[in-house]
Amino acid sequence: MDLQAAGLNEQPFPSHEAPAAILSYTAAQAAIEVLNDTYTHISGLCLFQGPALSGKSTIIRRYINTLHEDCAVAFIDGTGLNTGKLLREVLSQFGFKLEANSTSEMLGLIRVFAFQQAALHEPPLLIIDNTHEMNPSALRALCELANLRVRTGSALKIVLVSDRFLAGIMRSPSMEAVSRRLLHDFHLYPMTEDEARHYVHGKLQAAGSDAPQFVFPDAVCAELWKASGGWPGILDRLALMALAKAETLPIGIENIEHPVLPAGTWDGAEKVSVNDEPDVSSDSPQLIITNNGKVTGELRLTQQRLLIGRSDHNDLAIGSRFVSRHHALLVRHDHSTFLMDLNSTNGTFVNSKRVSNQILAHEDVITVGHHKIKFRDPHAQVQSPLAGSEFADTVIMKTLSDMRNLLAEENTAVLPAITEELPTIKT
């Protein structure tokens, strides 16, 4: 049907362009409140879940438009992202023009920028769509970003978006840096029948219709609601097709398609435990990486093990020919941290002394190649070799066994930081 014949000045249900009007409904209002609470909270991080065409992107863009113009926002698609692509996209949307930067340099840029913005009370906001489609290495980088802190809380606010429930990923020990900050585990719900009717009529009015109830009668709106399941993106498409198929007004029920509907993201999902007061002063040991006296990165040792080496498959990758592919391993047990050299070519040193294994103490300096790693953990006051330590042998043996399996499978892209407990979500 011709739009003018329906009394319309423009398409009320555009499939690509921005709609003439953005109409609110209960679930959308709740989502806006969650996003705002996430951004204003000292450690704001939330999961934002809803099936395809549930209106997630529209709601997020609507919220972004409410933020102060000085607020830096990166809204990126996580599909297939590895560490480098993730960091480049974040920096690009934060306004940086990049050349051939290394991973550590990009992390450093984000860190400095986030700290500066947080000091101005305008912390950057990172929103990642399709979080479940990120590569394991990018999830590891996300954990490092989640660890960025200033005195008043987290330096980077994070919203993780998906059309699948994310509880399985968040429960993985390797994602502890993200899950401990979790403020909201939010799931979008569809519109009610009354909301769907107001939604359709409101869009028709915004597009120029003087009689929206005549174009789409209440009974047809009710059928649209049933056929769409109340999901706004699906309703838009069904209304668009109905308007195109109809030859006369009013639109008839026979013009309404009935597609297969997606399930809500809450179906079968176990809710992630949410922290009312997320930890902003972690007791996890801190690692400060320097090269020639210049700080190139910082991270928290929040997982049970951390692999150091030249390969990108390490938890801490150091791109230097003086560093072995898999150089050293850190293992956590209770309040102790154990360092093990992995038969590296140039050796591993603690406070300038070459070691094969060592229980680390607060302010110890680990040297690998030309890089130094300062270990900070006020709980670790006593330095000792492995012999005679209280470090559990079973912890060491299990970790070494796990590492042998992981290194053997490296060619199949199994990464050390991602354990078997982090599932692969298949479509």
N, C-alpha and C positions, 0 to 999 in steps of 0.2 A: 504494500500500500504506500502511496505517496505521502510523505510526512505532512505536506500542506493540506492534503485531503483530511487528515486527522487533526487539523488545527494546530500543528506543531511547527515551531520555527527551527528546531534542531532535533537531533536524535536524542531521546531521553535515556536510552540504555546503550551508550557507546561501548564497543568491545575493547577499544584501545585508548581513545582519548579520555581526558579527565571528564567526569560527569558534570552536567550543568548544575547539579546540587548534590551535596553530601548530607545525607539524612541520618539522624541518630536513632538509636534504638537501645534497649536495655543492655544487651551484651556489649555493644560498641562503647557505651558510656562506662561500663565496668572496666573495659580494656583500657580506655583513656586514663582512668583513675589509677590502674595498675602501672601503666607506663610513667605517669607523673610521679607516683610514689617511688618507683624504681630510680628515677633520675634524681629526685631530691633526697633520697636516703643516703646516709654516709657510706654505705657499702652496697649500693644498689646493683642488683643483678637479677634478672627474671627470665623464666622460660615462658614463651608466648606461642601457644599451640592451637591449631585449628586446621581442619581439612582443607584441601584445595578449593578455591573459590569461596572461602568463608568470610572474606573481607579483611584479612590480616594486613595486606599491604596498604589498602585504603585507610584503615584505622591508623597505621603507623605513620603514614605520610601526613595524615590530618594532625597527629600529635606533633610531628616534627615542625609543622607550620606554626605551632603555638610557642615554640622555644624562642629565646632571645636570639637576635640575628648574629651575635658574637659566639653563640654556642656551636662548636665544631661537631658535625654529625657525619658518620660513615655508615651508610646503609648498603650492605654488599650481599651478593649471592654466594653462599658457601659451596655450591655444587662443584666438586672436583678440586677445591682449593688445596694447595700444599702450603708449606710455611712461607716460601718466597712470595707466591701470588697473594696470599692473605695480607702479608705486611705491606706489599706494594700498593694493594688496593686501599688499605686503611690510610696509608700516608697520602696517596693521591687524593682521596676524598677529604682529607684534612688540609689539603691545599699545598702539599709538597710536590715539587718537580724533581723526579728522581732520575739518576743516571744508573750506573752499574754498582749498586750498593750491596754489601754482604748482608747476611741475615742479622749478624750482631750489630751492624751499623744501623739497619732499619729498626731493630728493637730499641737501640739507643735513642734514635730520633723520636720514636713514639713515646718513650719514657720521658725524655726532656720536655716534649710538647705537652704531654698529659700533666706533668708536674706544674708547668707554667700556667696552664689553663685552670687547674684546680686551685692554684694559689690566687687566681683572680675570681674564684667562686663561679667559674664557668667550665666545669670538667667536661671533657669530650664524651660523646655518646657513641658507642659502637653497637650497631644492630646487624646481626648476621642471619639472613634468610637461609632456609634449607640447611640448617645446622647439621642434620643427620647425614648430609652428603659430603661433609668435609673429610679430607684425607686425615689419617691419624697424625701425621706430622703437624698439620694445621691445628688440630685439637691440642697438641702439646704446646704450640705457640700461644694458643688461646689461654692456656693455663698460666703462661708467663705474663701475659697481659693482665690476667685477673689478679696477679700478685702485686701489681703496681699500686703503691700506697703512699699517701701523704699523712701528715699529722692528724688531719681532720677526717680521714677515712680513705676510701679507694679513689685513686686518681682517674680511673676510667670507668664509666658506667656502661653496663653491658646488657643487651637484650638478645636472647637466642630464640630464633623463630623457626618453626617447623610445622609441616603438615602431618607429622607422626609424634607420638608421645616420646619424650626425651628421658624418661625416668631411668631406662636401662643404661644409657650412656652416663648419666650423672651419678649413678651408683658405683661406677668403676673407680677403684682406688686411684687410678692415674688422673682422674678428673676432680680430685679432692680440692684443688685450689679454686675450682669453679663452684663446686657444690657447697662448700662451706660459706660462700658469700650469698647463697640463694635466698632471695627475699620473697619471690612469688613464683609459684608453679601454676600458671594461668592457662585455662582452656576456654576457647570461644564456644559459645552456644548459639544456636540459630534464633531467628526472629520468631515471635509468636504470629498467629494468624492476623491479629489486629495490626501488629507492627508491619507485617508484609503488605497489608492493604494501604496503610498510610505511606509506606515506602514507595509503592508503585504510583499512587496518586500524586505524591509530592514530586516525584521525578517528572511526571507528565506536566504538572503545573509549571515547574521550572523551565520546561522546554517550550512553554507557550500555550498549553491547552487550557481553555476556559471551562471545560467540562470533563475532567479526568474520569469521573464516575461513569460517564457515557462511553468513553473509549474503552476502559477496562472496568466493567461492572463488578460489583462486590462478589458475585458468584464466581466470576472468572479470576479475580484476585485470590479467592479461597482455593481455586484449583491450582493457580500458580504457586501458592504457598505449599500445597501438598506435593506438587511435582518437583519443587526445588528443595524440599525439606527445610525451608526457611533460611537457606544459605544465600546471602545477597548476591554473590557472584553468579551462582547458578540461576537465581531468579532473573537477574539482568539478561542473561543469555536467552532464557526461555521467553521472556517478554519481548526481546528483540526479534526472535524468530516468529513469534505469534503476530507481531505487528507487520512483519514482512510478508507473511503468508496470507493474511486476511485481505479480502477483496472489498468488504464493506464494514461499516461500523454498526453496532459495537462489536468488539472482538468476541468471538465465540469460544466456548470451552473446547470445541473440536480442534482449535488451532494450537492448543497447548501440548507440547511434547512431554514425555515422561521418561527422563534418563535414569540410569542406575545412580543411586546417590552414595556419596562417601559416608563412612562412619565417623562419628565424632572422635577426636583424639583421646578422649577420656575412656573409650571403650577398651577394657582389658588392661588399663594402665594402673600401675601402682604409683600413687602420689609420692613425689620426692619430699623428704622431710625438709621443711622450711625453717630457717633460723629467724626467730623474732629479733635477735640481736646478733647479726653475723660478726664473726671474729675480725677485728680491724687491727689487732696487735698480735699477729701470729707468733707462736713460740718456735716455729720451724727455723732451722738454721738458715743463715743467709750466705750466699756465695757471691763475691764481688770479683769479676773477671777484669784483669788489666793487661795491657800490652804496651811495653815501653813507657810505663807510668800513666797511661791513659785508660780510663775506665771504658770498657767496651760492652759491658753487660752486667746485670744483676738478676738473681733469681732466688727463690726460696726452695729449699729441699723439703718438699711436702710429700714426696712419694718414698716408698721403701728403698728404692735403688735409683741411682743416677749414673748413666754411662757417659764417659768423656772420651772424645776422640775426634779424628779428622773427618770421618764419614758423616754425611747428613743424617744417617740412621741413628746417631747418638742423641741422647737427651741434651747434652751440651756439646754442640759441634764447634770445633775450633779449626778453621781453615788455614792450617800451617803445615808445611812439609816437615817440620821438626816434631810434629805430633803424629803418633801412630794412628792407624785407622780406628782401632779400638784401644785406647791408651790406658785408661784407669777406670775404676768402679768405686762409687760411694754406696754404702749400705747403711740404712738406719735401723736401729733396734732400741726401743725405749728411748732414753735420752743420749744414747751413744751413736757416734758415726764412725764407720770403719772405712778406711781407704785401702784399696788393693790395686797394685800395678798389674796390668794384664800383659806382662812380658813385652813391654814397649821397647822400641829400638833405642831411644834416648833417655829412658828412665823417668821415674816420677820422684820428685823431691818434696820434702816437708821441711820448711825452715832451713833450706839449703843442704839438707842431708838426704841422700838417696835412700829410698825405702821400698820394700816389697809389699809391706802391709803396715798399717798404723791406725791406732785409735786417735782421732783428731781432738784437739783442744781448742778452746776459744782463741781466736786471733791467729791460729796457725796459717801459714802461707804455703799453698801447694804450688809447685812449679811443674808445668808440662810444656816442653819446648821453650819458646820465648814468652809464654803467657803465665801469669801468676793468678791464682785463685785464693782470695782471702776467705777463710772460713770463720764465720761469726756465730757463736752459740754460747751464751752466758751459762747454760746448763753444763757445758762440757769444759770442766776446769782441769782435769787430770789427763796428761798425755802418757800413753804407754804403747808398747808394741803389742801385737796380737797375743803372744804367749802370756798367760797369766791374767788376761783381761776377763771381764765378766761377760764379754760378748758371747752369745749363745752359738755353739758350734752348728746346731741345726739350722739356725738362720743363715749362717755363711754357706753351708752346703746346699741348702735349698736355693739360695740366690745364685750360686755358681752353676747349679744344674739348670735353673731357668735361663741364665745367660748363655750357656752353651747351646740350649735349644733355640734361643732367639737368634744367635749369631749364625747358627747352621741354616736357619730359614731366612736369612737376610735377603737372599736373592729373590724371595717371593714377597718382599716388601713388608715383612712383619717387623714392626718397629719396637724397640725396647721399652718405650714409655707406655705402650698400649698393651694391656694384658688381655688374657682370654676372657676376662669379665667385661670387656668392652665389646658389645655385640656389633655385628655388621647388619644394618637394617636393609632388607631387600624389598624392592617394589614388586 
